[in-house]
Structures are given as structure tokens and as C-alpha cells.
Amino acid sequence: MKQNKEKTNVMRILDQKNIKYIEHCYTNTNAISGNDVALVLGENPSQVFKTLVTISNSKIHYVFLVPVNKELDLKKAAKSVNEKSIEMVKSKELLPLTGYIHGGCSPIGMKKQFKTVIDISSKEYYTIIFSAGKIGYQVETSLDNLKKVIDFKLEDISKDVI
């Protein structure tokens, strides 16, 4: 059966490695924030993760995945990668650095593989959902499957949104 959804690079990478995933599409919605995306997909916001790219005081880039209903705790994140401090990269730097635009950034298929940390809360779920590399598209897979594509560690790096 032919699907009318387009494949993203992330989906092609997962297909090449024979990794099972579920694709979620929200192109016909006005969803912008991660919470909006979780809502239109009918998914638990604690299971939908956003991909955040940072730069450290030593000029090293790191990628962090946190639930869309949480914030990245910059102090915890810096500690998790043995840095004094980190900050978010500027939106305009994202595309040349990763190959992705703000709102469509995936930990899979970046131009370069950066050290990646996923919030420890991801262990509570059989699968997690994150960007498929294009606004309007998400993929859902297990941490075990994700480990076959990217190297990451699990740490407590999130905090509640105030």
C-alpha cells in the first residue's frame, strides 16, 4: 500500500538500518510548540521529545532531548557533559551546523554526530517520539532502536516549566 506521506532523511536512515518506527504526521495542523504537536497527535507530552542543540563555554556542541512539557536545565545539562556552562545555539546557526531548521531538528541525520544526552525520564516509556527532521513529521521508536543509529547517554537534564 502506497503512503502519501513523504519520507524524511531520518525515516530513510531508519529504513536503511531496518529499524522499526512509527511515523506521525501533523502537516495539516497549526501546531508549532512541542506541546501543540503532542496534543494534535493525541500523545502524552512526557513521551514527545524536543531536540535542543547547545554550545559550551569550551565551544563544543552538544545535543539534548527533553520532553516537550519540560525545559532543558542548563546547569544539569552542562554537568552531564562535564562542562562549566552551556547555552542554546542561535536559530540562524542551526541549519549550517546540523542541516536542520528550528522546529524540525532531529538527533538522527545531523551533518555531524554530536555528543547526545536524553532525559532520564525517557526510560519510563517503551518508545519516545521526536522530530523526523522536518516540521510536520515525527518518528516514534524505542531507545534500544535509537541506540543502533546514534550514541547517547541518559541523564537527569530537565526541569519543570515555570
N, C-alpha and C positions, 0 to 999 in steps of 0.2 A: 504494500500500500504506500503510495507516494504521499509524503507530508508536504504541506505547502509552507511550512516554516523553513526559513533559511538556516543553514549550518554556519556557526561561527568558527573561528580558528580554534577556540577552546574545544568545541564539540569534535572537530576534526582530529585534534590531538588525542582526545579520549577515545575516539573511534579507532585510530591507528594503534593504540595500545590495548585495544579490546577491553576497555574499562566501561563497566555498566554505569549508566547515569540516566537521570530523568531530566528532560528539558522542560523549562517553564517559560512561557512567552506572555509578555504583558504590553505588547506594542500598541494595542488599541485602547490604551487607558491614559489617564493623565498622571499616573504615578511618577513621582520624582524622588521623594525620600525613600530610604530603605524601609521605614515603617509603612509607607504607602504601598510599596511593592509587596511586602508581606501580606498586607490587607487585601489587595486585589487578587493575589494568588491564593488567598484563604489559608495561609501558612502561619505558624507560630513565629512571631518576630524574634524569639530567642534562638530559633533554628535557622534564620536567614542572616547571613553574614555579609558585612561590607569589607572591602579590601582597601586598606589605607597604606599609602606609601610615605615614608618619612626619610629624613636625613639627620644624621647625628652630628654632634659638635666636632667629631673627627672626620666629617664629610663622607661617611659611609651610608648607603641607602639600605633601609630595611622595609619589609612588608609585614603588616599586621592585619589579621582578620578578627573582627569583633562582631557580636550580634548587633543588628540594626537598631535595637532598642537600648543599646548601651553606648558609651563613649570610650575611646581609647584613653587609658590613663597613661599620660606621657611619662610619668615617673616610673611606674611599674614596667612600662614598655622598655624604657631605657635600661632599667636594671636587668630585664630579661635578656638583653643582648650585650650586657657589660659595657654600657656607655654611660657617660655622665648626664647627657641630656639629648633629647631628640625633638624634632619639630616636624610638622606636616610639610611635604613639598608643596610648592605653589602650583595651582591648577595648570598654568601655562607650561610648567616644566614636566608635567605628567606624560604627555604624548611623546615628546622626544626621548624621554627616559625609558618608558615602559612599552610604548606602542599603543597605549590605551588612553581614552579620554575620561575626564571626570564623570562618574556615574556609570561607566562601563568597564571599570578596571577589574581584571581577574588575576588571581595568583598564578594561573596557568597561562603559558604562552607569552610571557613578557619578553622583551628584547634580550634581557639578561636575567638570569635567575638570582634574585636577591635572597639573603637570609630571611626566612619567613617564620613568623610566630602566630599561632592560632590560639584564641582564648580557650582556656581550660574547660569552659562551660560546654564546648563542642562535644566533649566526651559523653554528655548526657543524652545525646541523640544518635540513633543508628545512622542517620545521614545528616549532612548540612547542605544548605542552599547558598549559592554565591553567584556572582556575575559570570556570565558566559562570554564576557569580553566585548559586549555590545549592549548599548542601552536597549531595554525591552526584552532581554534574554537572560535567563538564569539556568544554572545546572545544579542538580542535586546528586550527591554521591556520598559514599562513606569515607571516613578518614583513612581507612585501610586502602581504599582505591586511590584517594588523593595522594597518599604516600608513594604510590607507584609512578606518579608524574612529577611531583615536586618534593623537595626535602623541607620539612618543617618540624618545629617543636611546639609543645603545648605549655602554656604558662597562664597565670592569672594576670591579664593585662587590661581588663575592662573596669569601668565604674558606671554606676547608675547615672542617667541623665538627670541633671538638676532642673 
